[in-house]
Amino acid sequence: MPASPDAVPADPPPPDLAPAVDAPSAEDLKLVTLARAARARAGGGASAQGAAVRDDIGRTYAAAAVSLPSLQLSALQAAAAAAVSSGSDSLEAAVVLGGDGLAAADRSLVAELGIGTVWLAAADGTITGRG
């Protein structure tokens, strides 16, 4: 039976039930798990940072920040270095977990490598935003 002309359209679902347009994919959530593991292996202090990246063919790389007298790398830089040194030509996604988000050098790296999706997450793995 056709709807009557006086019918009121249905209300949209409440915000908490509406589908998330900008939510991490299942593959991105796997990066969160890898970044958490890298951070934990490195000691996981309050300011510790972990990161994981996925290349264009699905390979993943994870690392924690490196702080040596002769070498300083953010977790994203370390994970990207592992990917590039393993032959990855393109990175499609990254997660940076803990710390204070993306530093200027990390933003430059994202631009240089053309990383399309960068998620920021709290130490417990909760997504806090995009980088």
C-alpha positions in Angstrom: 0.0 0.0 0.0 1.5 3.4 -0.9 2.3 5.9 1.8 -0.3 8.5 2.4 0.7 12.1 1.5 0.2 13.0 5.1 2.8 10.5 6.4 5.6 11.9 8.4 9.1 10.6 7.4 10.9 8.5 9.9 13.4 10.3 12.2 17.1 9.5 11.5 18.7 7.2 14.0 20.1 8.8 17.2 23.8 9.8 16.8 25.1 6.8 18.8 23.3 4.4 16.5 24.2 6.1 13.2 26.9 4.5 11.2 30.3 6.1 11.7 31.5 7.6 8.5 35.0 8.3 9.7 35.8 5.2 11.7 38.8 2.9 11.4 38.5 -0.2 9.3 39.1 -3.7 10.7 42.6 -3.5 9.0 43.3 -0.2 10.8 42.3 -1.7 14.1 44.9 -4.4 13.6 47.5 -1.6 13.3 46.3 -0.4 16.8 47.0 -3.9 18.2 50.5 -3.9 16.6 51.3 -0.4 17.8 50.2 -1.3 21.4 52.5 -4.4 21.3 55.5 -2.4 20.1 54.9 0.2 22.8 54.6 -2.5 25.5 57.8 -4.2 24.3 59.7 -1.0 24.7 58.6 -0.4 28.2 55.3 1.6 27.7 56.0 4.5 30.0 53.6 7.4 30.2 55.2 9.2 27.3 56.1 6.1 25.3 54.9 5.9 21.8 54.2 3.0 19.5 53.3 3.0 15.8 52.3 0.6 13.1 52.1 1.1 9.3 50.6 -0.9 6.5 52.0 -0.8 3.0 50.2 -0.9 -0.3 50.3 -4.7 -0.5 49.2 -5.3 3.1 52.4 -5.9 4.9 52.6 -4.4 8.4 55.5 -3.0 10.4 55.4 -1.8 14.0 57.9 0.0 16.2 58.4 2.1 19.3 60.2 5.4 19.6 64.0 5.2 19.7 65.8 7.5 22.1 69.6 6.9 22.1 72.3 9.5 22.4 73.2 9.0 18.8 69.7 8.3 17.3 66.3 9.8 17.9 63.3 8.5 16.0 59.6 8.8 16.7 57.6 5.6 16.6 56.2 6.5 13.2 59.6 7.2 11.8 60.9 3.9 13.1 58.0 1.9 11.7 58.2 3.7 8.4 62.0 3.1 8.3 61.4 -0.6 8.8 58.8 -0.6 5.9 61.0 1.4 3.5 64.1 -0.7 4.3 62.1 -3.8 3.6 61.2 -2.6 0.1 57.8 -0.9 0.6 57.2 1.8 -2.0 54.0 3.1 -0.6 52.3 3.2 2.8 48.5 3.4 2.9 47.8 3.6 6.7 49.4 4.3 10.0 48.5 4.4 13.7 50.4 6.4 16.2 49.6 5.4 19.8 50.5 7.3 22.9 52.7 10.3 23.2 51.6 13.7 22.1 50.4 12.9 18.5 52.3 13.8 15.4 55.4 16.1 15.6 56.3 18.3 12.7 58.8 15.7 11.5 56.1 13.0 11.5 53.8 15.3 9.5 56.5 15.8 6.9 57.0 12.0 6.8 53.3 11.4 6.2 53.4 13.9 3.4 56.6 12.5 1.8 55.3 8.9 1.9 51.8 9.8 0.9 50.2 8.0 3.9 46.5 8.4 3.3 45.1 7.4 6.6 46.8 8.2 10.0 44.9 7.4 13.2 45.9 8.7 16.6 45.2 6.6 19.6 45.5 6.7 23.4 47.8 4.2 25.1 44.9 1.9 25.8 44.2 1.7 22.0 41.2 4.0 22.0 41.1 6.0 18.7 41.3 9.7 19.6 41.4 11.3 16.2 43.2 11.6 12.8 46.7 12.8 12.2 
